[in-house]
Amino acid sequence: MSERGLSAAAAGFARCDVCESLVPWRRDMPPDSERCCPRCGSVVRLRRPNSIGRTWALVLSAYVMYVPANLFAMTAISQLGSTERDTILGGVLELLAAGWYPVAVLIFIASITVPLGKLLCLTGLLISVQRRSPWRPRDRTVLYRVVEQIGRWSMLDVFVLTLLIALVQLGSLMTVEVGRAGTFFASVVVLTILAAKSFDPRLIWDVMEEEK
């Protein structure tokens, strides 16, 4: 099937986001109208309401949270009366200095590269949709699916930090606590996941329908 194949909306159907059932949809119905899915009873819409505006709000909020997540300390290690605080990047450098190269690379990718990459990809998708760009819709759809799927791995840094706290707590000798960056980083993760869910990839293909 070509990129300009018949869409479900053009064929008179809308897809349920919950059970993925095809619901009959009259062509004269406005895009913001609603119907109930006969299979699961969920509300079905031809397009997610205000998808671009909601996604922009979540993406911009994530950008704001990303800055303090990398500037503030992620961990605070107290030992023998002294406290050492490390940012995410500082922790990666400490792991490299200690010879823990796989862990350092893993945390760098999961905590710095992946969140920023997701934000940049969502920004590019939003701009292309708003400009109604016909450029490579299939590839942009694949890019969106990748962003959506890797969201579940975004909490890897928090998971590793939790394991670190559980393993090195030695009572009065050493304590490890989550710094202020932990809250901001968790906010970035949640916001990017919600942004990916708010974005409607069907908007990528709308311009193809208009060109027919």
N, C-alpha and C positions, 0 to 999 in steps of 0.2 A: 504494500500500500504506500502511496506517495505521501509527502508531507501535507498535501492538500486533500487528503482523504476525508470522507464524510465524518463529521463530528456527531457526538450523541445529541447535542442540542439541535443541530440541523436535522437530525433524524426524528426529532420529537421526543427526546428522553433527557432526563437529568439523573446524575449519579448520586446515590446516597453515600455520604462520607463515612457512615458507621458500618453498614453491611455491604456497601458497594453494589446494591441492587439498582437496576435501571427503572426509573419511575417515569411514566408517561407525562409529557410536558407539551402543552399546546404552544405553537409558535407565536400566537398573539398575546401570550402571557408576558407581563413585564419581567425583566431580569431580577428585580428585587422581590418578586412574589414568592410565596412559600407553599409547600405541599407536605403532606405526611407520607412517609415511606410505608407502603402496605405490608412490608416484611417485618420491620423492627419498630415502626412508629415514630422514628426520628424526623425532625424537621429537615426538609430537602429544599435547597435553593439552587438556582442555576449557577450563581456565582456567590462566593463568600462575601458577605456585606462589608463594604468599606475596607476591603483587603489591603489596598495600597496604603491608606492612611494609618491603619492599625500597625501594619508591618513597619512603616517608617518610624512611628512613635517608639516601637519596641527596639528597633535597630539603633536609633539615636540614643535611647536610654542605655543600651548596652555599651555603646561607644563611651558614654560618660562614665559608666562604672568600670570600664576596662582600664582607665588611667589610674585611679587609686588602687585598683587590684594589683598593678605592677609597681606602683611607687611605695606603697605601705608594706610593712613586714608581714610575711605569710606565717612565719614561725618565730616563737620566742623561746629560746633554750636557756634555762637557768641551771647553773652548776656552781656549787661552792660559793654562793653569794653573788656571782656575776651573771649577767643576762646578755645573751647574744641574739640579736634580731636579724633575720635574713628575709629579703624579698624573694620572689619566685626566681628571678634571674640570679640573685646572689646564692640561693640554694643550689641552683644548677651548677654554678661555678665551684661551690664547695664540694659537690659530688664529683665533679671532674677532677678536682685537686686530690680527692681521696681515692681516685681510681675506679669509681663506680660509673663507668662510661655508659653502659646500657640504661641504667636508671636515670642518669642525667639527660640522655637523649630522649628517653620516653617522657619525662616530665616537661622538657623543653617543647616537645611537639604537642603534648596534650594540654599544656597550660598557657603557652604563648602563641604557637603557630596555629593550632586548630581554632581557638576562639577568634583570633584576628582574621584568619582565612574565611571562616563562616560569615563574619560581618562584612568583609569585602565582597564575597560572593552574593550575599543578599542585597547589598547596595547596588552591585552591578545589575542584578536581576530587576530590582525596582526601577532603576534608571531606564533600562531597556524597555520595560513594560510601559512606563510613562511616556517615553518617546515613540512608542508603538513601532519599535524596530522589528523588521522581518528577518534579522540576521540569525541564522542557524537555530531555529526554534527547538529542534530535536536535541542539540547539544546543551542548550540552556535548560531544557527539561531534565536531562541527565544530571547536570550540575546541581539543580535543585534537589533531586533525589539523593545525591551524595551528601549534600548539606543536611538534609533531613535525617539520613541514616546515621551519620557520625555524631549526632547530638547526644546519643546515649553514652558516648565515651568521653564527653566533656567534663564529667565529674571525676576523671581518673586521678587528677592531682589531689583533690580532696580525699579520695579513697586512700591514696598512698600516704597522705599526711595522717589520716586516722590510724593506719597500720603503724606508722612511725611512733605516734603517741602511745599506742598500746604496747609496743615492743620495748621502748626505752624508758618508760616511767620507772624510776628507781627510788621512789620515796623522796627522802631528803637530799639524796646525792644529785639527782638530776630530774628536772621536770620540763616537759615540752608542751607549749600551749599554742593555740591558733591565734595568729595576729589579726589586726584589723583588716588586712587584705583578704582574709578568708570570706568575710561577709560580702565584700564587693565582687570577689571572684565567683562565688555562688550565684550572685545576682546576675552576672554576665551570662553564666550558663543557662539559668532559667529564662532570661530575656531572649537569648538567641534561640532556644528551643521554641518558645512561644512565637517568636517572629517567623520561624520556619513553618510553624503550624498555621499562622495567620495568612501567609502568602498563598495566593491562589495561582498555581502554575497554569491553569487553563487560560489565564489572561495572556500568556505568551502566544497562544495560538489564535486569539481573537483577531489579530491583524491579518492572519492567513485567511480567515473566513471573509473578511472585508474585501480582500483582493480578488476573490473569486468572481 
